[in-house]
Every structure is written in C-alpha cells, then in structure tokens.
Amino acid sequence: MRAVILLLNIYAWLVIARALASWFTHDLGNPIIRFLHEVTEPVLKPLRQVLSPGGVGGIDISPILAIVLIQIVKYVLLTLANR
C-alpha cells in the first residue's frame, strides 16, 4: 500500500512540475519537458476533453483536477487499508 501511495505522490509532483514548466517553455525537444509531457498527458488529455474547451477563462485546469483526483484516490485507499 505504501508503494502505491508513494507512486501517487510522485505522479502528483510530476503533474505540478508539468504545470509549472508550461508557464516557461513548450519546447518538447527538451528531454525533461518531453518526459513530463509523455508521463502526464495520458491523464491530463482525457480531463481536458471533459472540461470545457479552453479551460476556465482560457486557463487549463486539468492539472488541478488531476491532483484533486489523486488525493481522492489516496484517501480512499488509505481508508480501505485502515479498516
């Protein structure tokens, strides 16, 4: 269980890193940016499709939603593990 929680925490940080990196560069030629994009896009893309086009006021809120969903999954897993 600890390993799953650790992986969820790492993934949340990768989503945060991608969101922060998007403020500065969109250079997919950079290996770090490419890695962040490849790892997080499978989760963020479906969330973007569910949200309104262009996000909220033109801001992509899919990373925020992804982090909230990760926190919910962690809460559920920890609750089930403590029963």
C-alpha atoms as a printed R data frame, in Angstrom:
   type eleno elety resid chain resno       x      y       z
1  ATOM     1    CA   MET     A     1   0.000  0.000   0.000
2  ATOM     2    CA   ARG     A     2   2.834  2.385   0.827
3  ATOM     3    CA   ALA     A     3   4.302  1.879  -2.627
4  ATOM     4    CA   VAL     A     4   1.010  2.850  -4.296
5  ATOM     5    CA   ILE     A     5   0.699  5.969  -2.145
6  ATOM     6    CA   LEU     A     6   4.314  6.861  -2.946
7  ATOM     7    CA   LEU     A     7   3.681  6.443  -6.694
8  ATOM     8    CA   LEU     A     8   0.568  8.619  -6.466
9  ATOM     9    CA   ASN     A     9   2.567 11.294  -4.630
10 ATOM    10    CA   ILE     A    10   5.325 11.187  -7.249
11 ATOM    11    CA   TYR     A    11   2.774 11.419 -10.046
12 ATOM    12    CA   ALA     A    12   1.134 14.427  -8.391
13 ATOM    13    CA   TRP     A    13   4.529 16.147  -8.265
14 ATOM    14    CA   LEU     A    14   5.115 15.339 -11.933
15 ATOM    15    CA   VAL     A    15   1.771 16.974 -12.776
16 ATOM    16    CA   ILE     A    16   2.771 20.036 -10.746
17 ATOM    17    CA   ALA     A    17   6.167 20.159 -12.481
18 ATOM    18    CA   ARG     A    18   4.495 19.983 -15.883
19 ATOM    19    CA   ALA     A    19   2.070 22.773 -14.988
20 ATOM    20    CA   LEU     A    20   4.920 24.980 -13.786
21 ATOM    21    CA   ALA     A    21   7.057 24.162 -16.820
22 ATOM    22    CA   SER     A    22   4.193 25.122 -19.123
23 ATOM    23    CA   TRP     A    23   4.452 28.676 -17.820
24 ATOM    24    CA   PHE     A    24   8.015 28.947 -19.105
25 ATOM    25    CA   THR     A    25   8.555 26.702 -22.099
26 ATOM    26    CA   HIS     A    26   6.746 24.455 -24.542
27 ATOM    27    CA   ASP     A    27   9.948 23.048 -26.040
28 ATOM    28    CA   LEU     A    28   9.274 19.318 -26.473
29 ATOM    29    CA   GLY     A    29  12.862 18.992 -27.685
30 ATOM    30    CA   ASN     A    30  13.980 19.395 -24.077
31 ATOM    31    CA   PRO     A    31  14.229 15.865 -22.610
32 ATOM    32    CA   ILE     A    32  12.824 16.886 -19.217
33 ATOM    33    CA   ILE     A    33   9.831 18.668 -20.756
34 ATOM    34    CA   ARG     A    34   9.270 15.742 -23.131
35 ATOM    35    CA   PHE     A    35   9.374 13.286 -20.203
36 ATOM    36    CA   LEU     A    36   6.882 15.350 -18.181
37 ATOM    37    CA   HIS     A    37   4.616 15.595 -21.221
38 ATOM    38    CA   GLU     A    38   4.755 11.872 -22.036
39 ATOM    39    CA   VAL     A    39   4.124 10.806 -18.434
40 ATOM    40    CA   THR     A    40   1.286 13.202 -17.633
41 ATOM    41    CA   GLU     A    41  -0.530 13.573 -20.958
42 ATOM    42    CA   PRO     A    42  -2.368 10.211 -20.704
43 ATOM    43    CA   VAL     A    43  -4.150 11.550 -17.608
44 ATOM    44    CA   LEU     A    44  -4.441 15.226 -18.497
45 ATOM    45    CA   LYS     A    45  -5.746 14.814 -22.058
46 ATOM    46    CA   PRO     A    46  -8.993 12.998 -21.080
47 ATOM    47    CA   LEU     A    47  -9.564 15.535 -18.302
48 ATOM    48    CA   ARG     A    48  -9.168 18.374 -20.812
49 ATOM    49    CA   GLN     A    49 -11.732 16.707 -23.072
50 ATOM    50    CA   VAL     A    50 -14.240 16.528 -20.208
51 ATOM    51    CA   LEU     A    51 -13.696 20.150 -19.198
52 ATOM    52    CA   SER     A    52 -14.951 22.987 -21.319
53 ATOM    53    CA   PRO     A    53 -12.754 23.817 -24.331
54 ATOM    54    CA   GLY     A    54 -10.064 26.311 -23.393
55 ATOM    55    CA   GLY     A    55 -10.416 25.564 -19.699
56 ATOM    56    CA   VAL     A    56 -11.862 28.162 -17.377
57 ATOM    57    CA   GLY     A    57 -11.288 31.640 -18.728
58 ATOM    58    CA   GLY     A    58  -8.662 30.253 -21.090
59 ATOM    59    CA   ILE     A    59  -6.746 28.585 -18.251
60 ATOM    60    CA   ASP     A    60  -6.131 24.827 -18.388
61 ATOM    61    CA   ILE     A    61  -7.333 23.498 -15.040
62 ATOM    62    CA   SER     A    62  -6.789 19.820 -15.886
63 ATOM    63    CA   PRO     A    63  -3.649 19.632 -13.663
64 ATOM    64    CA   ILE     A    64  -5.676 20.891 -10.698
65 ATOM    65    CA   LEU     A    65  -8.393 18.347 -11.358
66 ATOM    66    CA   ALA     A    66  -5.786 15.584 -11.739
67 ATOM    67    CA   ILE     A    67  -4.241 16.447  -8.374
68 ATOM    68    CA   VAL     A    68  -7.651 16.523  -6.699
69 ATOM    69    CA   LEU     A    69  -8.472 13.112  -8.170
70 ATOM    70    CA   ILE     A    70  -5.118 11.731  -6.996
71 ATOM    71    CA   GLN     A    71  -5.853 12.996  -3.488
72 ATOM    72    CA   ILE     A    72  -9.290 11.348  -3.547
73 ATOM    73    CA   VAL     A    73  -7.798  8.030  -4.673
74 ATOM    74    CA   LYS     A    74  -5.187  8.240  -1.904
75 ATOM    75    CA   TYR     A    75  -7.877  8.986   0.688
76 ATOM    76    CA   VAL     A    76  -9.995  6.047  -0.439
77 ATOM    77    CA   LEU     A    77  -7.023  3.671  -0.462
78 ATOM    78    CA   LEU     A    78  -5.895  4.763   2.994
79 ATOM    79    CA   THR     A    79  -9.444  4.496   4.340
80 ATOM    80    CA   LEU     A    80  -9.808  0.968   2.968
81 ATOM    81    CA   ALA     A    81  -6.385 -0.015   4.301
82 ATOM    82    CA   ASN     A    82  -7.256  1.150   7.832
83 ATOM    83    CA   ARG     A    83 -10.412 -0.958   8.092
